[in-house]
Amino acid sequence: MTFELVVTCADGLEEALQQELTGLGLADVRRERGTLLVQASLEQAYRICLWSRVASRVLLPLFTVEGDTPEALYYEAVRFTWGNTLDPKGTIAVHATAARGIKTHTQYLALKLKDAIVDHCREHFGVRPDVDPEAPDVPLHVHAMAGGFAVSLDLSGDSLHKRGYRVAMTEAPLKESLAAALLLQAGWPSRDFDALLDPMCGSGTFLVEAAWMAADVAPGLLRDYYGFLGWKKHDPALWQRLYDEALQRRDAGLKQPLPVICGNDADHEALAATQRNAKKAGVAHLITLRQAELHALQRPAGSAGRGLLICNPPYGERLGEKNTARELYRALGRISGQQLPGWQACVIGADIQHVDALGFGHRATVRLHNGALTIYARHGDVPSVPAQGVWRFEEAPAELPVEAQDFANRLRKNLKAAQKRAQAEQVYCYRVYDADMPEFNLAVDVYEGQLHVQEYAPPKTVDPEKAEARFRLALVAIRHVFGLRRENVFIKVRSRQKGKQQYEKQGSQGRFIEVREGKAWLLVNLTDYLDTGLFLDHRPLRLRIAQEAKGKHFLNLFAYTGVASLHAALGGAASTTTVDLSATYLNWAQRNFALNGLAEKPHHFEQADCMRWLKECGYEFDLMFIDPPTFSNSKRTPDVFDVQRDHVELIWLAMRALRDGGALYFSNNFRKFKLDTDALAEFVIEDISPATIGFDFARDPGIHRCWKITHRK
């Protein structure tokens, strides 16, 4: 005896399900959107329920109804011979759905079908079935479509993605059937793969599904409920034989040599959830877990060949800003290219731009749904990412105007010395020139292979036309000496900013480029803001913080784009807290963190007035960095900050939150600033300014002052 079955799946998984059903021996398969129609024996129907990793439900059609009203459904259903399907004294439940574009009240449809069954059983058997919405003896399904209804027995009983091992969950988990389908699409398991790694494993869905597939474990083994168990035509002996066969295959599969399966996550709670789920699934001994952020990704131990990288990174509501998510995907692509070149990859994104940012060699992109959320799965190959050295500039062959020769010579001299030091110290962004010659009043900064040129506004005593002519000469010399095209030289005019001008954008190109500093990758904007997002003069201090941060809780006040926090995090800080009043800068900081593969936990970003935040702060820190502005006002707060007037209160508040043995680094660039050591005599104060001035600012050691402040023992 054969049945026509309707096997459903999530949209986009039809091909994967068809291949799976063909592998289970079903030859007559017709594919529709989200559905496969198959001719199957009872044994094959049981095998689909027990072995399908991709299917959602297995429906056995009972009858169809012509007509589009609930009353038409009731009329046909009450005449159906329900005694051949269910026990009139048993339990039922009805689930109703509607095709796209069909407007109907599905709950009312379910009620009408239930009423028809109850009325039929009362009339023919003198009893009626009860309703059990959780685990009925016979679950029924009614589907509204154009011109009628289809009534089916749900052999699966509940969605087949519910395997029975998910005893612990994390935020936004991936459906088990979707995870299995992606693994199948990637070719897992295969002799081509000696390992699988999920670097952001969450509750471990990919890991458990991969282990089950490699060990030949049936995905339905842990389920204790199916919809056919109370069906009148159920064959218990046949089902028991198939179940015992699956147990034997599982026991044999677990004894075979299996690929290395590893999962990383920054959140220990996620790893605990994975461990619990893997234990319930019986494969905890096959999975190696490691608490690590993405930036610490490594090739799994025991893997010498080609593996599969697969993951569902945080995106959408979990990560917040779309741009922040995109930076995380860029980090995943870059880091996996450094650590796993030649591997195959499958990565999920909520936006096509996310998966494009990975930079993988393209195999396929599949549009899918995880619940109600549309997602994209990028299948690709991980390219090798070669190590990049410090950018070296080569002078362009060209004639320079005589008036620009002296300036060009000074640039050559400075650049030669700076490039030598940059190469020795692996510095990628540095200053080359800063108004060394009074008649060329500008600053030239290197950002990898780009230049940022700032013209200081000339005094009113200088003829504006002469100043403009000199600046044009300077630009000609700059492009010549550095050998750069016009589009690689970004120009701004820097003047003293007052009032709201401190916060106004200079442009709106939204062009960010990636640069490096120490172990960090940073986003800088050379077009839209007066400052680029990276204060070059604080580079030595930030690198010092990176060296001292391991295991410490770090606080960064007036944090700007959070670069000091980023260095602390990459240096192994136990936590970082980044506080700034600007939402723009905090989002920039979060993008910097994502670009380096740093997780949301344990790093915190607080939009707040720093003085007020300190007054209300109930936390303690081991390491602090405070680099306040000289003067600041904002419409977000009625308070006006003046570093000379307010620094004593600021430092006292900060020291109240600093643990014994901790250190506060306090810095500012107000050239007339005087630290009130008498008012701060309670603390040990050390002027470390010379040690925080890099080679590129040695000509101007007053660019900033910096003190290390600690508690007295």
TORZAKOL-371819 format. One record per residue: z negated, y, x negated of N, C-alpha, C in turn; residue in one letter. Coordinates in steps of 0.02 Angstrom, whole numbers, plus 50000, padded with zeros to 5 digits. Layout:
residues N
ZYXZYXZYXA...
//
This chain:
residues 713
500004994149958500005000050000500005006249956M500435010949971500475017149934500325023049980T500105028449949499935034549986500325040349954F500465045249995500715051549968500115056049957E500005057949895499425062149877499645069149860L499215073849874499305080749853498785082149799V499025082949738498565084249681498625091549662V498075095249668498105102449655497845104149586T498045110049563497815112549498497855120149500C497585123349449497635130649444498355132549430A498565138349456499245140749443499365141049368D499945138549348500135138549277500005132049242G499635127449274499475121049242499885115349271L500395116949311500785111649344501115107049294E501415109849241501765105649193501275101149155E500705103949136500195099849101499955094249146A499845095749210499615090549256500155085249267L500785087349271501325082449280501355077649221Q501295080349160501315076049101500715071249101Q500145073749124499555069449127499645063849178E499895065549237499995060449288500525055349267L501035057649233501535052949207501215048149158T500755050749117500395046549070499945041549104G499745043049166499325038349205499755033349243L500415033549233500845028549264501165030549329G501095036849350501405039149412502105041849398L502605038649427503295040349412503595045249463A503405044449526503695048649579503265054849588D503435060149552503035066249552503485072149568V503305076049618503665082149635503205088149625R503475093249594503055098949574503185104949619R502635107949643502655114249678502135118849646E502105125049669501635129749639500915127649653R500545126249600499845124349607499735117449636G500285113549645500225107149680500745102249653T500535095849649501005090449634500955085249690L501525083149715501565078049767501745071449734L501335066249744501445059949709501375054049757V501755048849743501675042449777501225038149733Q500675035749761500185032249720499865026549759A499705021249723499305015949752498575018149754S498155014149786497445015749789497155015849719L497365011049678497115010849609497315017149572E497925019349580498155025449546497785031649572Q497645031649637497265037349665496565037649632A496245031749625495595031549591495655033849518Y496185031649485496275033549415496355041149407R496715044249454496785051549450496105054849455I495705052649503495035055549512494595054449451C494665048749419494235047049363494485049949297L495155050349288495435051849223495785058649217W495945061849271496305068149264495845073549236S496075076649183495695082149152495925088949178R496505089149210496825095449229496785096749304V496785091349345496815092149418496185095549445A496265099049501495705102049536495455097349592S495925095249635495745090849691496295085749702R496105080149732496585074949752496515074149828V497035076149864497015076249937497475070849965L497215067150014497605062150050497785064850119L498415066850131498605069650196498485064650252P498195067150307498065063050366498565064550421L498675070850435499175072650486499325080150479F499885082150509500075089150510500105091550582T500065098050590500045101150656500595106450659V500995106250711501475111550723501155116650770E501175122950750500845128250788500395132250742G500295138550759499935142850713499275145450742D498995141950791498365144150820497825138950807T497195141050802496655136150795496625131250853P496835133450912496835128950969497345123350960E497905124750929498405119550915498115114450866A497745116850817497415112350770496915107850807L496515110850850496015106950887496355101550930Y496895103350964497235098851010497475092550974Y497775093450915498025087650878497445083750846E496945087350820496405084050785495975079850831A495875082050892495445078250937495785071750959V496455071250952496835065250971496915060350912R496735062550851496825058250792496315052550794F496525046650767496085040750767495595041150709T495055044950717494575046150663494185039850645W494155035050688493785028950672494075025150614G494715026050598495025022750540494865026350475N494575032250480494465036350421493725036950403T493295037850454492595039350439492135035450486L491515035150467490985032050507490735037350556D490795036150621490575041250669489835043150662P489435038950631488735040550622488585043350552K489125044450514489035047050446489025054750445G489215057450388489215064750379489905067150359T490065073250378490705076350360490585083550337I491095086350308491125093550293491865095350294A492015101550315492705103850319492785110150277V493295109950235493465115750194494155118150214H494235124650226494885127350249495155132250199A495815132050189496165136850146496795139150182T497105144350154497725146950183498225148450128A498855147150142499385148650094499455156250085A499765158250030499865165350017500265168450075R500025174150097500375177650150500175175650220G499785170450228499565168050293498895171350310I498885175150364498265178450384497925174350439K497345171850423496975167850471496235167950452T495815165950498495095165650486494935158450465H494875157250399494795150450375494145147150399T493605151050404492975148150429493045145850501Q493425149550540493535147550610493955141250613Y494455140750569494865134650566494425128550550L493985129250501493545123750483493105121850542A492865126850579492445125550637492825121750691L493455123650704493855120350756493995113050737K494135111750672494255104850652493615100750659L493055103650639492415100150646492265098550720K492385103450763492275102450835492705096750862D493335096550839493795091350863493545084450843A493315083750781493065077250757492445075150796I491985079850805491365078450842491525076350914V491975080050946492155078451016492505071751021D492935070250972493275063750972492775058050965H492305058650919491825053250906491345052350965C491145057750997490715057251056491075053451112R491715055051121492095051951175492225044651162E492395042851099492605035951085492035031551060H491505034351031490985030151001490285031851028F490235037051066489595038851094489115041951044G489335043050984488925046350932489355051650898V489035055750858489405060850822489185061150749R489635062850703489435063650633489055070250623P488605070150575488255076350557488655080050503D488475086250493488805090450442488355090750380V488645089050323488295089650259488745093550212D488625099950203489075104050161489045102350087P488525098850064488445097649992488795091149970E488635085550001488915079149981489045074850042A489535076550083489665072750144489975065950128P489895061250174490225054750165490985055650162D491235059950205491965061150207492085068750207V492325071550152492505078650151493235079450174P493345084250217494005085350245494255092350226L494915092850226495235099050204495775100950253H495775107150277496315109650320496635115650286V497305115450284497675120650249498155123950299H498095130550308498535134250351499155136350313A499745134950342500375136550310500845139250363M501425141350342501915144250388502095138950441A501955140450505502155136050560501675130450576G501105129950541500655124450558500085123550510G499795117450513499205115750473499295108750445F498975107650386498945100950357498225098950349A498055093150376497365090650373497345084650325V496875084850277496855079650225496135077450213S496085071450186495455068950159495415070850086L494865073950066494775076049996494475070249958D494905066349924494665060549887494205062549829L494335068449801493925070649744493225072749766S493165075249828492515077049854492285083949833G492405085749773492255092349747492755093549691D492825099749670493305101249618493185096949556S493725094049530493665089349474493475092849409L493505099549408493285102849346492535102249336H492175100449389491455099549384491315092549357K491275092049292491225085549258490535082449264R490025086749268489345084149271488945085149208G489265088149155488885089149093488645096449086Y488885100949128488685108049119487995109149149R487485108149108486795109349130486545116049107V486915119349063486735126049039487365130249036A487295136549057487885140849061487765147349023M488315150349001488305157148973488725161549018T488765167849001489135172549042489885170849040E490215171249099490935170249107491175163749074A490915157949095491135151749064491855150049084P492165146049042492855143749054492835137349094L493275136849144493305130649183493505124849138K493175119149150493295113249109494015110949113E494315111149172495005108949181495485113549143S495335119949141495765124649104495695123449029L495085122449006494985120948935495355114648914A495325109448956495665103248940496425104248939A496685108148987497405109348990497645112948927A497265117748903497455121348843497445116848782L496945112448779496925107548724497535102948726L497705100748785498295096448792498935100148772L498995106548793499575110448775499625111348699Q499055111848667499055112648594499185106148557A499205100548593499345094148561498725090248541G498145092348562497515088848546497425082848593W497165077148567497055075548496497695073048464P497745073848399498345071848363498165070348291S498565066148260498475064748189498615070948146R498955075848177499095082048140498465086148129D497955084848169497335088748165496775084448137F496455086948084495865083448059495225087148079D495295092848114494715096748134494885101248192A494365103148229494425108248281493835112948273L493985119448279493465124548271493525129648327L492955130848361492905136348409492415141348380D492655147048355492205151748321491775155948367P491905155848433491495159448482491405154748541M490995149548531491015143748575490655144548641C490235149848650489895150648714489485144548732G489615141748791489235135848813489585129348793S490115129748752490385123848720490905119948760G491235123048808491715119348850492275116348809T492585120348766493125117648724492875111848681F492275112548654492015107448608491905100748644L491585101048702491455094848739492105091648763V492555095748790493185093048814493585089948757E493585093248699493945090548641493635084048617A492965083748617492635077548595492785071848644A492765073248708492925068048758493635065548750W494095070248739494795068148731494895063948669M494585066048614494665062248551494345055348556A493795054848594493425048448599493635044348660A494155046648696494405042948754493875042148808D493525047548822493005047548874493315050248939V493265046548993493535048749057493135054749082A493465060049104493105066049125492705065049189P492825059649226492465058549288491875053849282G491715051649222491195046549213490495048949236L490345055249226489685057749242489605059849315L490155060149351490115062149421489835056449463R489335057849504489045052649546489275053349618D489745057849630489985058849698490745059849699Y491065056149743491785057049757491875056849833Y492405059949856492515060249927492745053849959G492955049049917493195042749946492635037649956F492035039149932491505034149935491305032350007L491385037050054491225035550124491835034450167G492415034150136493055033050171493095025850193W493355024750254493395017950282493825013250240K494325015950205494775011650166494585011250093K493995013750076493755013350007493645006049987H493855004349925493784997649897493264997949841D492634996549855492104997149804492224992749744P492484986649754492594982049697493114984849650A493664987549677494184990449636493914996449598L493545000749632493265006649598492785004649543W492364999549554491894997349503492254994649442Q492814991049454493194988349397493484994049354R493744999149387494025004849350493485008649313L492905009349345492355012849314492095009049253Y492035002449259491804998349202492314998649145D492944998749162493464999349111493395005849073E493255011349110493155017949077492555017849031A492015014349052491425013849009491595010148944L491975004848949492175000948890492605005248843Q493075009048872493495013348831493085018748796R492595021448831492155026448801491765023548743R491475017748753491075014648700491505013048638D492105010748651492555009248595492785015648560A492925020848599493165027048570492645030548528G492025030248548491495033548510491355030148444L491595023948436491495020348373492055021648323K492605024848345493175026048301493055032248258Q493385032648200493355038848160493665044548200P493315050048205493545055648246493615061948205L494025066648228494095073048191493435076848189P493395081448141492825085948137492865090948195V492325091748232492315096448288491725101148277I491885107748270491375112648253491385118548301C490805121348313490745127248354490285132348322G490495138648323490075144148299489935148948356N489375152348353489245157948398488695162148367D488735168748380488215173148353487575172748392A487615170348454487035170348499486705163448498D486075163248478485725156848475485645153748544H485605157948596485555155348664486195151748684E486765154248663487395150948677487425144148642A487195143948581487195137648544486715132648576L486145135048601485685130648635486005127848699A486385131948734486735129648794487255124348775A487625125548721488115120648698487785114048681T487225114448646486875108348626486655104348687Q486395107748737486175104348798486765101148834R487315104748840487905102048874488205096148836N488235096848770488515091348730488065085148733A487415086248735486955080448742487055077048808K487115080948861487225078048927487885074248929K488385076748893489045073448891489055067448844A488525066448806488495060748761488875061648696G489035067948678489435069048617489095074048570V488445075248578488105080048535488155078048461A488165071448449488195069148379488885070148349H489385071748389490065072748364490215080048349L489765084648369489895091748365489405095048317I489675098948270489265102748223489245110048246T488645112748254488555119548277488275123948222L488475130248222488245134948170488175141848201R487595144948190487505151748214487815156448164Q488355159648184488725164048138489165168648179A489225174848156489685179448186490395178048160E490875180848194491575179448176491725181248104L491425186548079491595188648011491385183447959H490935178847978490705173647932491075167047943A491645167247977492025161147990492215157647925L492155151047925492325146947866492695140647889Q493085137847844493395131347858492845126147866R492875122047919492345117047929492295112147871P491685110447854491565105447803491875098847825A492215095447780492525089147797493245089747818G493495095947825494195097047843494585098947782S495065094747765495485096147706496195097747726A496375096247788497065097147809497145102547860G497545101047911497715105847963497265104748024R497005110248050496575109648108496815113948165G496425113848219496575117848278496015122948289L496205129248288495745134748305495845136248379L495315135848419495385137148490494775140848514I494875146148554494285149848577494465154348635C493935156348669493965160848725493525166848708N493785171748670493365177248647493095181448705P492565185248693492335189848745492875194948761P492985196248824493485201148844493275203948912Y493655208948936493535211649002492835214349010G492495212349063491845215149079491335213549024E491435208048989490935206148939490955210848879R491545213348862491595217448802491655224848819L491835226548880491865233548899492545236548886G492595241148840493205244748828493775240148807E494375241348837494955237248820495125237848745K495055243948717495215244848647494735240848603N494105240448623493625236548584493825229248583T494045226648640494265219748642494865218648597A495325223448596495925222648554495725222348480R495225226348460495015226148390494715219348372E494355216248420494065209748407494625204548395L495165205048433495715200348423496065201548356Y496105207848336496385209348270495955206148216R495295206648225494835203648177494925196048175A494985192948233495065185748236495705183648199L496245187348210496865185748176496815186448100G496505191948078496455193148006495995188147972R495405186948002494905182547970495145175347970I495445173048025495695166148025496265165447975S496665170747966497195170447916496925169747845G496335172647833496025172147767495705165347756Q495415162547810495015156347803495395150047824Q495865150647871496185144747900496945145247899L497245147247844497985147847843498315141047855P498835141047895499195134947909498935131147969G498365133147996498095129848056498505131848117W498445127848168498725129648233498165133048274Q498365137248321497855141048359498045141448432A497525141948473497605143448544497035148148562C497205154248583496695159348597496845162548665V496325163548704496375166548771496245173948767I496625177748807496505184948814496595187048886G496235192448906496315195048973496895199848979A497185201648922497735206448920498245203848870D498885204648885499395202248839499345205848772I499105212148772499025215848709498485212648665Q497995209448697497475206148657497775200648614H498155196148647498415190448609498965192648561V499325198048578499825200648531499485203148467D498865205848475498505208548417498305203248366A498325196848386498135191448340498605191048280L499245192348292499725191948237499915184948217G499815180048261499975173048245500725171948253F500985166948215501655164648227501705161748297G502195163948335502205162548407502495155648422H502125151748461502375145448490502505146348564R502005148648601502085149648673501525154248697A501665157848751501155161748786501165159648859T500585157548884500525154748951500085159348993V500335161249052499945165349098499565160649146R498905161349148498485156649185497955160549225L497535156849260496975159849296496345155949280H495815159649264495155156749258494755159549316N494715155649370494445158349432494925163649459G494655169549475495075174949501495385179249447A495205177949384495425182249329496075179549298L496575183949293497195182149259497075182449184T497295177349149497205177049076497865174849043I497895175848978498475173848939498245169448881Y498575163848872498405159348817498975159648766A498815161548706499305161948652499245155748607R499765151848606499825146248560500235148548500H499975147548440500325149948382500085146648318G500355149048263500175146448197499835152048158D499305150248123498925155248085499275156448018V499505162548007499835164047943499335165247888P499555164647828499135166247771499085173747763S498485176347752498385183547741498215184547668V498685186847628498545187647556498045193247543P497655192547491497185197747473497555204047452A497325209747474497645216147458497215220047409Q497535222447357497175226547309497175233847328G496925238047284496905245247295497615247947291V497795252147339498455255147342498585259547280W499165258547249499355262647191499955266847210R499895273347195500425278147211500905278847152F501535279647167502045280647115502415287147129E502465291347079502765297947088503505297347105E503725301747150504425301747170504835305747121A505435303347104505865307047057506185313047094P505985318947075506255324947106506055331047064A506425336447073506265342747039505785346747082E505295349747049504815353847085504925361147071L504795365547119504825372747105504335374547049P504515379447010504095381546954503395383446978V503375386847037502735389247063502245383547080E502515377447088502085371847107501905367447047A502155368946988502055364546930501325363946910Q500965369546907500265369246886499855365046935D499975366147000499615362247050499785354847045F500425353247034500635346247027500305343046966A500255346846912499945344046851499205342446864N498865346946901498165345546916498105339346961R498555338747008498555332847051498655326447010L499145326646964499285320646923498665318646883R498345323646854497745322246813497205319246856K497075322346913496545319746957496705312846983N497335311847004497535305447033497485299846981L497685301146920497655296046868496935293746857K496485298546853495775296846842495485293346904A495655295946963495375293047024495625285947036A496275284847024496555278147035496235273046987Q496095275146926495785270646878495085268646902K494695273546925494025271846950494065267847015R494525269847058494595266247121494775258947110A495215257647062495405250847047494805246947019Q494425250046975493855246646945493305245246995A493205249747042492655249147090492875246547158E493525244947164493805242647228493655247547284Q493845253747272493775259147321494455260647350V494505260747416495155261347449495265268347479Y494725272047490494775278747519494365283447476C494675288747452494325293147405494665299947403Y494285304747377494545311647371494875312447302R495445315747302495815316947240495765324247218V495765328647266495785335847250495375339547301Y494975344647278494575348547324494525355747299D495055359647313495075366747297494915367947223A495175363547179495055364347108495345370947083D495905373047111496245379247092496185384047151M495885389947141495755394547197496375396247238P496945396647205497545398547243497815392847286E497585386747274497765381047316497125378247347F496935381547402496285380447433496325374947486N496325368847462496395363147508496065357047478L495995351847520495715345447498496225340047513A496275335247467496745329647474496345323147470V496375319247523496005312947527496495307147536D496345301647502496735295547507496405290947558V496795288447606496575283247652497065277447646Y496915273047598497385267647579498045270947562E498585269347598499235272147579499415278547615G498925281847647499045288047683498645293647650Q498875299847662498525305647637498295309947694L497695312647687497415317447735497315323947697H497685329047715497665335547681497345340647727V496815343747703496475348947741496545355647706Q496825360347739496875367147713496275371047736E495895373647688495335377947706495605384747727Y495385387247784495635393647808495505399147756A496025402847737495935408047686495515413847712P495165417347667494795423347689495265428647714P494985433247753495395438447784495715443047732K495465443147671495745447447619496395444747591T496565438547606497185435447580497735436447630V498315438447606498905439347648499085432647680D499095432247747499245425747780499925422847760P500425427147749501085424547731501075421447662E500715424647615500655421747548500275415147550K499745414947591499365408747597499785403147625A500195404747675500625399647705501145397247655E501425401947615501935400047565501635395447513A501025397047490500695392747441500555385747470R500365385647534500215379147564500845374847569F501415378047585502045374247587502225371647518R502105375547466502215373347397501765367347381L501135367947404500665362547390500895356047423A501145356347483501375350347518501975347247482L502415351347457502985348647418502725344847357V502255347947322501985344747261501595338347279A501225338447334500835332647354501295326747368I501815327847408502275322247424502625319747362R502765324247315503095322347253502635318047209H502025320447198501575316947152501365310147181V501255309847245501035303547277501615299047298F502215301747296502795297647314502815295547386G502585299947431502535298147502503025302147544L503225299047599503635302447648503205307347688R503545311847723503195316847762502735313647814R502955307947845502555304947899501925301547874E501845300947808501245297947780500745303147755N500885309447768500445314947748500225318647811V499575318547824499305321547885498935327947867F499085333347903498865340047884498415342947938I497865346147916497415349747961497195356247927K497015361047969496715367247944495975366947960V495565367647909494835367147918494525374047913R494185375947967493815382247967493125381047995S492685385847987492005384948012492025384448088R491715379048114491725377748186491095380548218Q491195383748276490625386648311490615384248382K490005383848411489935382048482490295375748499G490675375948554491015370048579491575367748533K491805372148487492335370148441492135364148399Q491475363048390491245357348350491505350748377Q491615350448443491745344048475492465343448501Y492855348748495493525348548523494005344448481E494445340848515494965337048481495495341848454K495795340048399496325344048369497015341748393Q497055335748420497695332948443497555327248490G498075323848511497995318348559498485312748546S498655311548483499125306148467498805299248476Q498145298848469497805292448476498005287348424G498205289748366498445285148314497875283448267R497665277248269497145274848223497455270148172F497215270648110497435266048058496825262448031I496935256548003496395252547974496355253747899E495755255047876495635255847804495025251647786V494905250947722494355246847698493845250947659R493215248647661492685251347619492205245647607E492135243547545491725237747530491985231747568G491545228347606491745222647647492005224647716K491975231047731492105233447799492825235547808A493075234247869493695237047893493515242547943W493855248247937493675254047977494285257048010L494165260048068494685263748102494605271148086L495135274248061495125281448051495695284548091V495585290748111496085294448148496245300748108N496845301048082497035306548038497365312248075L497415311748142497795316748179497385320548231T496925317248265496655320148326496005324048317D495635322748263494985325848255494955329448188Y494525334448184494445338048121494215333248067L493725329048084493515323848037493855317248057D493935312848010494355306948020493985300948048T493325301248052492925295448071492585292148011G492705294847951492405292047890492255297747842L491605299147832491395304147783491415300947714F491905302847674492015299547610491435300547561L491085306147565490575307547515489975302947521D489885299647579489305295247587489455287947569H490025286647541490205279747524489675276247481R489445279047425488935275547384488305273947423P488085278547466487475277347504487585271747555L488165271647587488295266247636488315259447601R488605259147542488625252847506487925250847483L487515255747468486815254247451486455251347511R486565254147570486265251547631486495244247643I487125242847630487375235947639486995231147594A486825233247534486465228947487485735227947507Q485445232747541484735232447557484595229847627E485105228847669484995227647740484845220447759A484945215747715484895208747734484215207147765K484235204447826483625202447861483225208047891G483475214247887483085220047910483365222747976K482925226348011483115229848072483285237048053H483905238948067484185245248041484305250248097F484125256548085484225261948132484665267248101L485175269448139485645274648116485645280148168N485365285948151485345291648197485875296848179L486105300448230486685304848222487245300848190F487385295148220487745289748186488485290948179A488765295848214489485297248211489865290848231Y490305288248189490685282248208490365275748185T489735276048166489345270048153489505266248090G489805269548040490015265947980489415263347941V488875267247937488275264747902487995258647937A487995258748004487755252948042488195246848028S488835248048024489305242648010489155239447943L489045243447892488875240747826488225236747828H487735239347865487105235747870487205229047904A487605228847956487745222647992488095217647947A488605219947911488965215447866488535213247807L488025217247792487565215447739487025210547761G487045208647825486575203547849485975206347884G486015212447912485445215247948485265210748007A484625210148020484395206248078484615209548143A484635216248143484885219948200485085226948177S485515230148215485685237148202485635240948268T485405247148263485375251648321485725258048302T486225259948340486655265548325486585270648381T486345276748363486195281748414486605288048400V486955290348453487325296548448487405299248519D487485305848525487555308848591488265308248618L488745306948574489445306848594489665299848615S489915299248677490195292848699490815291048660A491205296048641491815294848602491645291548536T491155294248501490975291548436490655284548443Y490255283548495489955276948504490485271648519L490975273448560491515268648572491905267248508N491995272348467492325271548402491905266748359W491255267648360490815263248321490875256048345A490885255048411490955248348439491625245248419Q492145249248418492795246748395492765244648322R492405248548281492325246648211491965239948204N491455239048245491095232648243491555226948263F491935227848317492385222648340492915221148288A493155226248254493675225348203493435221048145L492785220448137492505216448083492225209848107N492355208148170492125201648195491375201348205G491065206948223490355207148236490225206648310L489755202548329489615201148400489225206848431A489185206648499488805211748535488055211148519E487815205148511487125204048493487105202548418K486635205248382486055209248400486155216648383P486725219348399486885226248381486885230648444H486545236248441486425240348500486705247348489H487015250148541487315256748538487015260948593F486695266448574486325270648621486625277648623E486855279648682487085286548691486485290748712Q486245294948665485635298748679485565304348629A485175309348648484965314548602484475311248553D484615311848489484235307948440483495309848437C483355316348442482655318348441482275315548502M482575316248560482245313548619482185305948616R482705302748590482695295448585482115293148540W482025296648484481475294948439480795295848472L480725301048512480085302248545479905296648593K480415293548623480295288348672480375281348643E480565280948580480715274448548480085270148543C480135264048566479565259548561479685253948510G480195254848468480375249648420480155251648349Y480155246748305480025248048234480615245548194E480745248948138481325247448096481105246848023F481525243147985481385242247914481795246947870D482355249247898482825253247858483155258347905L483185264547883483475269847925483945274247884M484435276847920484885281847891484955287447941F484805293547918484865299447961485275304647923I485835306347952486285311447924486445316547978D485975321047992486065325548049486555331148032P486845334048084487275339948073486855346048055P487175350948026486825357148011486575360448074T486995360548124486835363748187487215360148242F486885359248299487215355648353486955357948420S487415359148467487235360048537487745356148578N487545354448638487975350348681487795351548753S488305351048797488175351848868487765345948895K487715340448856487335334648878486585335648871R486385340548832485665341648822485535349148816T484975351448843484815358648837484555360448768P484395355548728484105356848662484645358748612D484465363048566484905364948510484585362448446V484975358848406484705356048344484905360448285F484405362148244484515365948182484175362048127D484555359548078484265354948029483715358147988V483795364547969483265367747930482625368547970Q482705370648032482125371748075481795365248098R482205360048114481965354148149481875347948105D482035348348041482035342248001481335339247992H480815343447990480145340747981479945336548041V480055339148101479885335248161480305328948165E480945329548147481395323748148481145318248102L480955320048041480735315047992480065312048013I479605316148039478965313448062479065308348118W479505309948165479645305248220479945298848194L480395299448145480725293548118480225289248079A479785292448041479305288548001478805284948046M478695287648105478255284248152478545277548174R479215277048172479545270848192479745266548132A479545268648072479715264848011479135260447991L479275254147982478745249447962478515250847890R477905248747876477665249147807478125245047762D478285247747705478745244447660479475246047673G479605249647728480295251447745480505257847710G481135259647719481415265547686481845269547734A481765276147731482195280747769482625284547719L483275284347729483735288447689483935294447732Y483745300347709483875306547745484355310747705F484895312847738485415316447702485695321947746S485945327247715486345332147753486765336247704N487265339647731487735343347688487685350847696N487105353347721486995360547725486795362947655F487225366747624487125368547553486515372947542R486275376347592485675380547584485045376947606K485095370547621484525366847648483965366047596F483345366847620482765365747577482295361047615K482145355247584481695350447615480985353047609L480625353047665479935355547666479475349847644D479395349247579478995343847551478255344747566T478025350847575477325351947591477165349047660D477595350347708477485347847776477565340247780A477885337347729478015330147728477625326747672L477075329947649476695327347593476375320547608A476345318647671476065312247692476465306447664E477095307847646477555302447628477775303047555F478035297447529478325297347462479055299247468V479245304647434479925307347440480265307247371I480845304347369481225303847306481925306647317E482115311547278482785314447282483265309747244D483705306547282484175301747251484885304347255I484955310947264485625313747274486125311647220S485965312147156486465310347105486725303247112P486295298547134486505291647140486945290447202A486985295447246487385294647307488045298547305T488195301347247488815305047239489315300647202I489885299247233490385295047204490805298647151G491205294847115491615297747061492085303147088F492295302447150492785307147177492475313747199D491805314147201491475320347218491045323047161F491155320347101490755322447044490865329747027A491465332347043491605339447029491215344147076R490955341247131490585345247180489955341547200D489465340847155488865336847170488445339647226P488585345747249488215348647304488515346947372G488975342147374489295340347437488795338047488I488245334847464487695333147509487065332047467H486495332147500485855330447468485585324347504R485215320047468484965313947498484275312247468C483815310247513483145308447492482975301547520W482595297747480482305291447503481575292847520K481375291347582480705292947605480365286547628I479755285447601479385279347618478655281147633T478315276347664477595277347676477205276347611H476665279847605476225278747547475845272247557R475745268647504475395262247508474645263347513K
//
